[in-house]
Amino acid sequence: MIKFYVKLGETIYKNQKLYEILTFNKTGEFPQVQEVFAESDGLIFDITRNHSVNQWDYLLGVMPC
């Protein structure tokens, strides 16, 4: 499950929070929330509408500025 903090067309900056994802593991531990931050400045040019994804699913596209 994903909670986005950015919107389509938004300018983002390095270290800005992009989204949080609820991760499930195979060890029987409780799910954990993992925060994901931008590695560099850019523009959100594509974003998934699905808030339930699997490993390696496409989430968003960032065009460098």
C-alpha distances in whole Angstrom, upper triangle without the diagonal:
4,7,10,13,15,17,19,22,22,24,22,24,24,21,20,16,14,10,8,6,5,8,10,13,16,19,18,17,14,11,11,9,11,12,13,17,19,22,24,25,24,23,20,21,18,15,12,12,9,5,5,6,9,11,13,12,13,11,14,18,20,24,26,29
4,6,10,12,13,15,19,18,20,18,20,20,18,16,13,10,7,6,5,6,9,12,16,19,21,21,19,17,13,12,9,10,10,10,13,16,19,21,21,20,19,16,18,15,12,10,10,8,5,6,8,11,12,13,12,12,9,12,15,17,21,23,25
4,7,9,11,14,17,16,18,16,18,19,17,14,11,9,6,5,6,9,12,15,19,22,24,23,21,18,15,13,10,10,10,10,13,15,18,20,20,20,18,15,18,16,12,11,11,10,7,10,11,14,16,17,15,14,11,12,16,17,21,22,24
4,6,8,11,13,12,14,13,15,16,15,12,9,6,4,7,9,12,15,18,21,25,27,26,24,22,18,16,13,12,10,10,11,12,16,17,17,16,15,12,14,13,9,10,10,11,9,12,13,16,17,17,15,13,10,10,13,14,17,19,21
4,7,10,13,10,12,10,13,14,13,9,7,5,5,8,11,14,17,21,24,27,29,29,26,24,20,18,14,13,10,10,10,11,15,16,15,15,13,11,14,14,11,13,13,14,12,15,16,19,20,20,18,16,12,12,14,14,17,18,19
4,7,9,7,9,8,11,13,13,9,8,6,7,11,13,17,20,23,26,29,31,31,29,27,23,21,17,16,13,11,11,11,14,14,13,12,10,8,11,11,9,12,12,14,13,17,17,20,20,20,18,15,12,10,11,11,14,15,16
4,6,6,9,10,13,16,16,13,12,9,10,14,16,19,22,25,28,32,34,34,32,29,26,24,20,19,16,15,14,14,17,16,15,12,10,7,9,9,8,10,11,14,14,17,18,21,22,21,18,15,12,10,11,11,14,16,16
4,6,9,11,14,17,18,15,14,11,13,16,18,21,24,27,30,33,35,36,34,32,28,26,23,21,19,17,16,15,18,17,15,12,8,5,6,6,6,10,11,14,15,18,18,21,22,20,18,15,12,9,9,10,12,14,15
4,7,9,13,16,18,15,16,13,15,19,21,24,27,30,33,36,38,39,37,35,31,29,25,24,21,18,17,15,17,16,13,10,6,5,6,8,9,13,14,18,18,22,22,24,25,23,21,17,15,11,10,10,10,12,12
4,6,10,13,15,12,13,11,13,17,20,23,26,29,32,35,37,38,35,33,29,27,23,22,18,16,14,13,15,14,11,9,6,6,8,10,11,14,16,19,19,22,22,25,25,23,21,18,15,12,11,10,11,12,12
4,7,10,13,10,12,11,14,18,21,24,27,30,33,36,38,38,36,34,31,28,24,22,19,16,13,11,13,11,8,6,4,6,9,12,13,17,19,21,21,24,24,26,26,24,23,19,16,13,12,9,9,10,9
4,7,9,7,9,8,12,16,18,22,24,28,30,33,35,36,33,31,28,25,21,19,15,13,10,7,10,8,6,5,6,7,11,13,13,17,19,21,20,23,23,25,24,22,21,18,15,12,12,9,10,9,9
4,6,6,9,10,13,17,19,23,25,28,30,34,35,36,33,32,28,25,22,19,15,13,9,7,8,6,4,6,9,11,14,16,17,20,22,24,23,25,25,26,25,24,23,21,18,15,14,11,12,10,10
4,6,9,10,14,16,19,22,23,27,28,32,33,34,32,30,27,24,21,18,14,11,8,5,5,4,5,8,11,13,16,18,18,21,23,25,23,25,24,26,24,23,23,20,18,16,15,12,13,11,11
4,6,9,12,14,16,20,21,24,26,29,30,31,28,27,24,21,17,14,11,9,5,5,6,7,9,11,14,14,18,19,18,21,23,24,22,24,23,24,23,22,22,20,18,16,16,14,15,14,15
4,6,9,12,15,18,20,24,26,30,31,31,28,27,23,20,17,14,10,9,5,5,8,9,9,11,12,12,16,17,16,19,20,21,20,22,22,23,22,22,21,19,16,14,15,13,15,14,15
4,6,8,11,15,17,20,23,26,27,28,25,23,20,17,13,11,7,6,4,6,10,11,12,13,14,13,16,16,15,17,18,19,17,19,19,20,20,19,19,17,14,13,15,13,16,16,17
4,7,10,14,16,19,22,25,27,28,25,23,20,17,13,11,8,6,5,6,10,11,12,11,12,10,13,13,11,13,15,15,14,16,16,18,17,17,16,14,10,9,11,11,14,15,16
4,7,10,13,16,19,23,24,24,22,20,16,14,10,9,6,6,7,9,13,15,15,15,15,12,15,14,11,12,13,13,11,13,13,15,15,15,14,13,10,10,13,13,17,18,20
4,7,9,13,16,20,21,21,19,16,13,10,6,6,4,6,9,12,15,18,19,19,18,16,19,17,14,14,15,14,11,12,12,14,14,15,15,15,11,13,16,17,20,21,23
4,6,10,13,16,18,18,16,14,10,8,6,5,7,8,11,14,17,20,21,21,20,18,20,18,14,13,14,12,9,9,9,11,11,13,12,13,11,13,16,18,22,23,25
4,7,10,14,15,15,13,10,6,6,5,6,9,11,15,18,20,23,25,24,24,21,23,21,18,16,16,14,10,10,10,11,11,14,14,16,14,16,20,21,25,27,29
4,7,10,12,12,11,9,5,5,6,7,10,12,16,19,20,24,26,26,26,23,25,22,19,18,18,16,13,11,10,10,9,13,13,16,14,18,21,22,26,27,30
4,7,9,9,8,7,5,7,9,10,14,16,19,22,24,27,29,29,29,27,28,25,22,20,21,17,15,12,11,10,10,14,15,18,17,21,24,26,29,31,34
4,6,7,7,8,7,9,12,12,16,17,21,24,25,29,31,31,31,29,30,28,25,23,24,21,18,15,14,12,11,15,17,20,20,23,26,28,31,32,35
4,6,8,10,10,12,15,16,20,21,25,27,28,32,34,34,35,32,33,31,28,25,26,23,21,18,16,14,13,17,18,22,22,26,29,31,34,35,38
4,6,9,10,12,16,17,21,22,26,29,29,33,36,36,37,34,36,33,31,28,29,26,24,21,20,17,16,20,22,25,25,28,31,33,36,37,40
4,7,9,12,15,17,21,23,27,30,31,35,37,37,38,35,37,34,31,29,29,26,23,20,20,18,18,21,23,26,26,29,32,34,38,39,42
4,7,9,13,14,18,21,24,28,29,33,35,35,36,33,35,33,30,28,28,25,22,20,20,18,18,21,23,26,25,28,31,33,36,37,40
4,6,10,13,16,19,23,26,28,31,33,34,34,31,34,31,28,26,26,23,20,18,18,17,18,21,22,25,23,26,30,31,35,36,38
4,7,10,13,16,20,23,25,28,30,30,30,28,30,27,24,22,22,19,16,14,15,14,14,18,19,21,20,23,26,27,31,32,35
4,6,10,13,16,20,22,25,27,28,28,26,28,26,23,21,22,19,16,15,15,15,15,18,18,20,18,21,24,25,29,30,32
4,7,10,13,17,19,22,24,24,25,22,25,23,20,19,20,18,14,14,14,15,15,17,17,18,16,18,21,22,26,27,29
4,7,10,14,15,19,21,21,22,20,23,21,18,18,19,18,15,14,14,14,13,15,16,17,14,16,19,19,23,24,26
4,7,10,13,16,17,18,19,17,20,19,17,17,19,18,15,16,15,16,15,16,17,16,14,15,17,17,20,21,23
4,7,9,12,14,15,16,14,17,17,15,15,17,17,15,16,15,16,14,14,15,14,11,12,14,13,17,17,19
4,6,9,11,12,14,13,16,16,15,17,19,19,17,19,18,19,18,17,17,16,13,12,13,12,15,15,16
4,5,7,9,11,11,14,15,14,17,19,20,19,21,19,20,19,18,18,16,13,11,11,9,12,11,13
4,7,9,12,13,16,17,17,19,22,23,22,23,21,22,20,18,19,17,15,13,13,10,12,10,12
4,6,10,12,15,16,17,20,23,24,24,25,24,25,23,21,21,19,17,14,13,9,10,7,9
4,7,10,13,15,16,20,22,24,24,26,25,26,25,23,22,20,17,14,12,9,9,6,6
4,7,9,12,14,17,20,22,22,24,23,25,24,22,21,17,15,12,10,6,5,4,5
4,6,9,11,15,17,20,20,23,22,24,24,21,20,16,14,10,8,5,5,6,7
4,6,7,11,14,16,17,19,19,21,21,19,17,13,11,7,6,5,6,9,10
4,7,11,13,16,17,20,19,21,21,19,17,13,11,8,6,6,7,10,12
4,7,10,12,14,17,16,18,18,16,13,10,8,5,5,7,9,13,15
4,7,9,10,13,13,15,16,14,12,8,6,4,6,9,12,15,17
4,5,8,10,10,12,14,13,9,7,5,6,9,12,15,19,21
4,6,9,10,14,16,16,12,10,9,10,13,16,18,22,24
4,6,7,10,13,13,10,10,8,11,14,17,21,24,26
4,6,10,13,14,11,11,9,12,15,18,21,24,26
4,7,10,12,10,11,10,13,17,20,24,26,29
4,7,8,6,8,8,12,15,18,22,25,27
4,6,6,9,10,14,17,20,23,26,29
4,6,9,10,14,16,19,22,24,28
4,7,9,12,14,16,19,21,25
4,6,10,12,15,18,21,24
4,6,8,12,15,18,21
4,7,10,14,16,19
4,7,10,13,16
4,7,10,13
4,6,9
4,6
4
